[in-house]
Amino acid sequence: MEFINTLVNQLNGVVWGPPMLVLILGTGLFLMLRLNFMPLTKIGAGFKLMWQGRKKGDAESGEISPFQALMTCLAATVGTGNIAGVATAIFLGGPGALFWMWCTALVGMATKYCEVVLAVHYREKDDRGEHVGGPMYAIKNGLGKKWLWLGTAFAIFGGFAGFGIGNMVQVNSMAAALQTTFNVPLWLTGLVTMLFVGMVILGGIKRIGKVAATLVPFMCVAYIIAAMVVLVVNAAEIPKAFEMIFTYAFTPIAATGGFAGAAVMAAIRFGVARGIFSNEAGLGTAGIAQAAGTTNSPVRSGMIGMLGTFIDTIIICSMTGLAIITSGVWTSGVSGAALSAAAFEQAMPGVGGYLLTVALVVFAFTTILGWSYFGEKCWEYMVGTKAILPFRILWVLAVPFGAIAQLDFAWLVADTLNGLMAIPNLMSLLLLSPIVVKLTRDHFAKKTQVGVVKATA
């Protein structure tokens, strides 16, 4: 067992090592340049489309509204990475890691835009009449039969990774936090979570979409308000925090207090890795949910989908990172969710730790819901719709096991598989990028023509 553990550790070091991080960042930068920075210049238009997308639209063009599709994506991405992941990045890489998380998110918007455009453009209907899409279908329908193995590889990695990174690891974090803060037994957290997860996912994407559209906006806004309180309390430290973020992004930082010190490479590595873990840009998951949205325009769906990266990292992760840095607890030697909790507790004594625990629980719960759909579609691609009910049952049964188990090895395997998902996805994005560029140009050229006609009418 020790040999297997060592082997998986070495594989994980390769999967999440510098070459993979360069590949993900490089692909995002390449796509951003090919799109002439459209994902950045159209952020405002994207938010407008998101607001308009609250209505479901034509049922023939999807199962859930574009807004619900985005909330399902955010349900999966806004999770422990926004609390524990950001804290770990700062603990290992220093304040400069937050700068590299921002860079990952900005180029990641182009990556996620392309993922969604291709997922919607190449989606198809299954034998139940529901829309299905994602990297595996983009590869199958966009690249042809000789590339089918690549789509299958993505589905295998995603189908197994979900049980770890999207299920057991999440409920394990929930259970540990509730036991530490409120003395709730691990088994009780597992049982209650299993019941709630079952009630939602057994209803399929329509129920997941409705729950996500209700819960995700509330939890995001509530968390931002709580983080704002921390920043208001430590307002005098905000200018210094930004100075440290930009300085230590390019300058080694010496050991101080409980902080062991970090080289610039550590800031880059952990900032990029934790950023990707948080917003999943490059992993291909966003397109799976967006393909179920009611839309006749891949570009409109892409503009809505790319907002997931902006909201997740530029807004929510930034609030966590700034709370940690301004409170001064980043030098305490504490890591993970405990570091974020220390920041909130410093600003709101007696209350902050409890608030962060509640946030962690809600974030992790919604991640379980979002990832259940991602995993389900991966297995459906490989086996067909007959896999749906067995998958949902297994997914629900895995929840209580995750709450009580020691998951060090499971986490390692899931993290490795999660990283491997990026390889088929990034290859398809690069190969199909001309299609994305053409669809984008045609969309905006059509809009310009319509505007000219209206102006001259």
C-alpha positions in Angstrom: 0.0 0.0 0.0 2.9 2.3 0.8 4.3 1.7 -2.7 0.9 2.6 -4.3 0.7 5.7 -2.1 4.2 6.8 -3.2 3.4 6.1 -6.8 0.2 8.2 -6.8 2.0 11.0 -4.9 4.6 11.1 -7.6 1.9 11.1 -10.3 0.1 13.9 -8.6 3.3 15.9 -8.5 3.6 15.5 -12.3 -0.1 16.2 -13.0 -0.2 19.4 -10.9 3.4 20.3 -11.6 4.8 23.3 -13.5 4.2 21.7 -17.0 0.4 21.3 -16.3 0.1 24.8 -14.8 2.0 26.3 -17.8 -0.3 24.3 -20.1 -3.5 25.6 -18.4 -2.3 29.2 -18.2 -0.8 29.0 -21.7 -4.0 27.7 -23.2 -6.0 30.4 -21.5 -3.7 33.1 -22.7 -3.7 31.7 -26.3 -7.5 31.6 -26.3 -7.8 35.1 -24.9 -5.5 36.5 -27.6 -7.4 34.6 -30.3 -10.6 36.2 -29.0 -9.1 39.7 -28.9 -9.7 39.9 -25.2 -13.5 39.6 -25.7 -14.1 37.8 -22.4 -12.7 40.8 -20.6 -14.3 43.5 -22.7 -17.7 41.8 -22.5 -18.0 41.2 -18.8 -20.7 43.8 -18.4 -22.7 42.3 -21.3 -22.3 38.9 -19.7 -23.8 40.1 -16.4 -26.7 41.6 -18.4 -27.3 38.3 -20.2 -27.1 36.4 -16.9 -29.9 38.7 -15.5 -32.0 38.2 -18.6 -31.4 34.5 -18.4 -33.4 34.0 -15.3 -36.4 33.0 -17.5 -36.3 29.5 -18.8 -37.2 30.2 -22.4 -38.0 27.6 -25.0 -38.2 24.1 -23.4 -37.1 22.6 -26.7 -33.7 24.2 -26.4 -32.8 23.0 -22.9 -34.0 21.8 -19.5 -33.1 24.7 -17.2 -32.7 28.4 -17.6 -29.2 29.9 -18.5 -29.2 31.5 -15.0 -29.9 28.1 -13.3 -27.1 26.5 -15.5 -24.6 29.1 -14.3 -25.7 28.7 -10.7 -25.3 24.9 -11.1 -21.7 25.6 -12.3 -21.1 27.9 -9.3 -22.6 25.4 -7.0 -19.8 23.0 -8.0 -17.0 25.6 -8.1 -17.8 27.8 -5.1 -16.7 25.3 -2.4 -14.0 24.5 0.0 -11.4 25.9 -2.5 -12.8 29.4 -1.8 -12.1 29.0 1.9 -9.5 26.4 2.5 -7.9 26.5 -0.9 -7.2 30.3 -0.8 -5.8 29.9 2.7 -3.5 27.1 1.7 -2.2 29.1 -1.2 -1.3 32.0 1.0 0.1 29.7 3.7 2.4 28.0 1.2 3.1 30.8 -1.3 2.6 34.0 0.7 0.3 37.0 -0.2 1.7 37.0 -3.7 -0.2 33.8 -4.4 -3.4 35.8 -4.6 -2.0 37.8 -7.5 -1.4 34.6 -9.5 -4.9 33.4 -8.6 -6.2 36.6 -10.3 -4.1 35.9 -13.4 -5.4 32.4 -13.5 -9.0 33.7 -13.3 -8.5 36.4 -16.0 -7.1 34.0 -18.6 -9.4 31.3 -17.3 -12.4 33.4 -18.4 -11.4 32.8 -22.0 -10.9 29.1 -21.3 -14.3 28.7 -19.7 -16.0 30.8 -22.4 -14.6 28.4 -25.1 -15.5 25.3 -23.0 -19.2 26.4 -22.8 -19.4 27.6 -26.5 -18.1 24.2 -27.7 -20.3 22.3 -25.2 -23.5 24.0 -26.4 -22.5 24.0 -30.1 -21.8 20.2 -30.1 -24.4 19.1 -27.6 -26.9 16.4 -28.5 -30.1 14.8 -27.0 -30.0 11.5 -25.2 -32.7 8.8 -25.5 -34.7 10.6 -22.8 -34.9 13.7 -24.9 -32.6 15.8 -22.6 -29.7 17.9 -23.8 -26.2 16.6 -23.0 -22.9 18.2 -23.7 -19.4 18.8 -22.4 -15.8 18.1 -23.5 -16.6 14.5 -24.4 -19.3 15.5 -26.8 -17.3 18.4 -28.2 -14.5 15.9 -29.0 -16.9 13.3 -30.4 -18.9 15.6 -32.6 -16.2 18.2 -33.3 -13.0 16.2 -33.8 -14.5 12.9 -35.2 -14.1 9.2 -34.6 -10.4 9.1 -34.4 -10.5 11.3 -31.3 -13.2 9.3 -29.5 -10.6 7.8 -27.1 -9.9 11.4 -25.9 -13.5 12.0 -25.0 -13.7 8.6 -23.2 -10.6 9.5 -21.3 -12.2 12.7 -20.0 -15.3 10.8 -19.0 -13.4 8.2 -17.1 -11.3 10.7 -15.2 -14.4 12.9 -14.5 -16.6 9.9 -13.6 -14.2 8.7 -10.9 -12.8 12.0 -9.8 -16.3 13.2 -8.9 -16.8 10.7 -6.1 -13.7 12.0 -4.4 -13.3 15.7 -5.1 -17.0 16.4 -5.6 -18.5 14.2 -2.9 -16.5 12.5 -0.1 -13.9 15.2 0.3 -16.6 17.8 0.5 -18.7 16.1 3.1 -15.5 15.2 5.0 -14.7 18.9 5.3 -18.2 19.7 6.3 -18.2 17.0 9.0 -14.8 18.0 10.4 -15.8 21.7 10.6 -19.1 20.9 12.3 -17.5 18.6 14.8 -14.8 21.1 15.7 -17.1 24.2 15.9 -20.4 22.7 17.1 -19.4 19.3 18.4 -21.7 17.6 15.8 -20.9 13.8 15.5 -19.3 12.9 12.1 -21.9 10.2 11.4 -24.8 12.6 12.0 -23.4 15.1 9.5 -23.0 12.3 7.0 -26.6 11.0 7.5 -28.3 14.4 7.3 -26.2 15.4 4.2 -27.1 12.1 2.5 -30.8 12.7 3.0 -30.7 16.3 1.6 -28.4 15.3 -1.3 -30.8 12.4 -2.1 -33.8 14.7 -2.1 -32.2 17.0 -4.6 -30.2 14.9 -7.1 -32.9 12.1 -7.5 -35.0 14.9 -9.1 -32.3 15.4 -11.8 -30.9 18.6 -13.3 -34.2 20.5 -13.1 -34.3 20.1 -9.3 -30.6 20.7 -9.0 -31.0 23.9 -11.1 -33.8 25.2 -9.0 -32.0 24.5 -5.7 -28.8 26.0 -7.0 -30.6 29.2 -8.3 -32.1 29.7 -4.8 -29.1 28.7 -2.6 -26.0 29.9 -4.6 -26.8 33.6 -4.9 -27.8 33.7 -1.2 -24.7 32.0 0.0 -22.4 34.1 -2.2 -23.9 37.4 -1.1 -24.0 36.4 2.6 -20.3 35.3 2.4 -19.2 38.5 0.7 -21.1 40.6 3.3 -19.3 38.7 6.1 -15.9 39.2 4.5 -16.7 42.9 4.0 -17.2 43.2 7.7 -13.7 41.7 8.2 -12.3 44.3 5.7 -14.1 47.2 7.3 -12.7 46.2 10.7 -9.2 46.0 9.2 -9.7 48.9 6.7 -6.4 50.6 7.6 -4.5 47.4 6.5 -6.0 47.2 3.0 -3.5 49.4 1.2 -0.6 47.5 2.8 -2.3 44.2 1.9 -2.4 45.1 -1.8 1.2 46.3 -1.6 2.2 42.9 -0.2 0.2 41.0 -2.9 1.9 42.8 -5.8 5.4 42.9 -4.1 5.5 39.2 -3.1 4.1 38.1 -6.5 7.6 38.9 -7.9 9.8 38.9 -4.8 10.8 36.1 -2.4 9.4 36.5 1.1 11.5 35.7 4.2 10.2 33.6 7.1 8.2 35.7 9.6 6.2 34.5 12.6 4.7 31.1 11.8 5.2 31.6 8.1 8.0 29.5 6.7 8.9 31.9 3.9 8.4 31.3 0.1 10.1 31.8 -3.2 8.4 33.4 -6.2 7.9 30.0 -7.8 5.9 28.9 -4.7 3.7 31.9 -5.1 3.1 31.2 -8.7 2.7 27.4 -8.3 0.2 27.5 -5.4 -1.6 30.5 -6.6 -2.2 29.0 -10.0 -3.0 25.5 -8.7 -5.4 26.7 -6.0 -7.0 29.1 -8.5 -7.7 26.3 -10.9 -8.9 24.0 -8.1 -11.4 26.8 -7.1 -12.8 27.9 -10.4 -12.1 24.8 -12.5 -11.3 26.8 -15.7 -9.5 24.3 -18.0 -11.1 21.2 -16.4 -14.2 21.3 -18.7 -16.9 20.9 -16.1 -18.7 24.2 -16.9 -19.8 23.1 -20.3 -21.6 20.0 -18.9 -24.1 22.1 -17.0 -24.4 24.9 -19.5 -25.3 22.4 -22.2 -28.6 21.8 -20.4 -29.5 25.5 -20.5 -32.3 26.8 -22.7 -30.4 28.6 -25.5 -30.1 28.7 -29.2 -26.8 30.7 -29.1 -23.5 29.0 -27.9 -21.9 32.5 -27.7 -24.6 33.9 -25.3 -24.2 30.7 -23.2 -20.4 31.2 -23.2 -20.7 34.8 -22.1 -22.8 33.7 -19.2 -20.7 30.7 -18.4 -17.4 32.7 -18.2 -18.8 34.7 -15.4 -18.5 31.7 -13.1 -14.7 32.2 -13.1 -15.0 35.9 -12.4 -17.5 35.5 -9.6 -15.6 32.5 -8.0 -12.1 33.8 -8.0 -12.0 37.6 -8.7 -14.8 38.2 -6.2 -15.1 35.4 -3.6 -11.5 34.1 -3.4 -10.3 37.8 -3.3 -12.6 38.5 -0.3 -11.1 35.4 1.5 -7.5 36.3 0.6 -7.9 40.0 1.6 -9.6 39.0 4.9 -6.6 36.7 5.7 -3.9 39.2 4.8 -5.5 42.3 6.4 -6.2 40.5 9.6 -2.5 39.6 9.9 -3.2 35.9 10.7 -1.4 34.7 7.6 1.9 34.6 9.6 0.3 32.5 12.4 1.5 29.2 11.0 -2.1 27.9 10.7 -3.3 26.6 7.3 -6.4 25.6 5.4 -9.9 26.4 6.7 -8.6 27.1 10.2 -6.6 30.1 8.8 -9.7 31.6 7.2 -11.6 31.0 10.4 -8.9 32.8 12.4 -9.2 35.8 10.1 -13.0 36.0 10.6 -12.6 35.4 14.3 -10.1 38.2 14.6 -12.5 40.7 13.2 -15.7 39.2 14.8 -14.6 37.6 18.1 -17.0 34.9 19.3 -18.9 35.0 16.0 -16.5 34.9 13.1 -15.5 31.2 13.5 -19.1 30.1 13.5 -20.0 32.1 10.4 -17.1 30.6 8.5 -18.1 27.1 9.5 -21.6 27.7 8.3 -20.3 29.1 5.0 -18.0 26.1 4.5 -20.9 23.7 5.1 -23.2 25.4 2.6 -20.4 25.8 0.0 -19.5 22.1 0.3 -23.1 21.0 0.1 -23.7 22.8 -3.1 -20.5 21.4 -4.5 -21.8 17.9 -3.9 -25.0 18.8 -5.9 -23.1 20.4 -8.8 -20.5 17.6 -9.1 -23.3 15.0 -9.0 -24.5 16.2 -12.4 -21.0 16.4 -13.9 -20.3 12.8 -12.8 -23.6 11.6 -14.0 -23.1 12.9 -17.5 -19.6 11.4 -17.7 -21.1 7.9 -16.9 -24.0 8.5 -19.2 -21.5 9.2 -22.0 -19.7 5.9 -21.4 -22.6 3.6 -20.5 -25.8 5.4 -21.6 -28.9 6.6 -19.7 -29.2 3.2 -18.0 -26.3 4.4 -15.8 -28.2 7.4 -14.4 -30.2 5.8 -11.6 -27.4 3.5 -10.3 -25.0 6.4 -10.4 -27.4 8.6 -8.3 -27.9 5.9 -5.7 -24.1 5.3 -5.4 -23.5 9.0 -5.2 -26.0 9.4 -2.3 -24.6 6.3 -0.5 -21.0 7.6 -0.8 -21.9 10.7 1.3 -22.0 9.2 4.8 -19.0 7.1 4.1 -17.1 10.3 3.2 -18.1 11.9 6.4 -16.5 9.3 8.7 -13.6 7.9 6.6 -9.9 8.9 6.6 -9.6 10.3 3.1 -5.9 11.1 2.7 -5.4 8.5 -0.1 -8.8 9.0 -1.7 -8.2 12.8 -1.8 -4.8 12.2 -3.5 -6.3 9.9 -6.1 -9.3 12.2 -6.8 -7.0 15.3 -7.0 -4.8 13.4 -9.6 -7.9 12.4 -11.7 -9.2 15.9 -11.4 -6.0 17.2 -12.9 -6.0 14.6 -15.6 -9.4 15.8 -16.8 -7.6 19.0 -18.0 -5.5 17.2 -20.6 -8.3 16.0 -23.0 -10.2 19.2 -22.4 -7.3 21.5 -23.2 -6.3 19.5 -26.3 -9.9 19.8 -27.6 -10.0 23.5 -26.9 -6.8 24.1 -28.8 -7.9 21.9 -31.8 -11.4 23.4 -31.9 -10.4 27.0 -31.2 -11.0 28.1 -34.9 -14.7 27.0 -34.5 -15.0 29.1 -31.3 -13.5 32.2 -33.0 -15.8 31.8 -36.1 -18.9 31.4 -33.9 -17.9 34.4 -31.9 -17.2 36.6 -34.9 -20.4 35.6 -36.6 -22.4 36.3 -33.5 -21.1 39.9 -33.0 -21.2 40.6 -36.8 -24.8 39.6 -36.8 -25.5 41.9 -33.8 -23.8 44.8 -35.5 -25.9 44.3 -38.7 -29.1 44.2 -36.7 -28.0 47.4 -34.9 -27.4 49.1 -38.2 -30.7 48.0 -39.6 -32.6 49.3 -36.5 -30.7 52.6 -36.7 -31.6 53.2 -40.4 -35.2 52.0 -40.0 
